[in-house]
């Protein structure tokens, strides 16, 4: 004989299962993002995303720094960026500013928003970095090459090259002076030569993370490097 409470709960379990199936089939999920706009022509552009409740929200961009974390709804695994908060339901991609497909397991990301070099299509492209301590540990840096030439970096004991449009991981730098500073030089390849275009002293500490964006400013005769410094997030507490 079935217990009355089990009979009453059965429709509830069915409802929950149906709701879960509907949510999964809709392709909607959320991700926590922090964003950085690297647009020297329009450094204060207003850009929008769908919030966790599907309403359009403005990205809280901070000139020169990463934004605070915002919960954003994905569309079939893609992050969609818009130039306006008003979206035409019959033509939802009309105001699309840029998009990026995310890994299935992405939960926390850094979105680097850079001008697109394409003649047609959205004005921005989005480069995605993992934002968890496992994906981007403290003390490490990322070098993003946005120029059409191979670039290189020499920092402390590390030398690495970065192909156009690619990102490279710089491990923690240990060859530093008494002030935790290391000579950090950037180069680009021209024919068979390496051309030094930026040199600086950089402080490397395990509680810092850095993103070096190698880019070309309109009208400039050589590339530039924009540095984004971030404090490494604390690891999740163990159970």
Buried (B, 14 or more C-beta within 10 A) or exposed (E): EEEEEEEEEEEEEEEEEEEEEEEEEEEBBBBBBBBBBBBBEEEEBEBBBBBBEEEEBEBEBEEEEBBEBBEBBBBEBEBBBBBBBEBEEEEEEEBBBBBBEBEEEBBBBBBBBBBBEEEEEBBBBBBBBBBBBEBBBBBBBBBBBBBEBBBBBBBBEBEBBBEEEBBBEBBBBEEBEEEBBBBBBBBBBEEEEBBEBBEEEBBBBEEBBBBBBBBBEEEEEEBBBBBBBBEBBEEEEEE
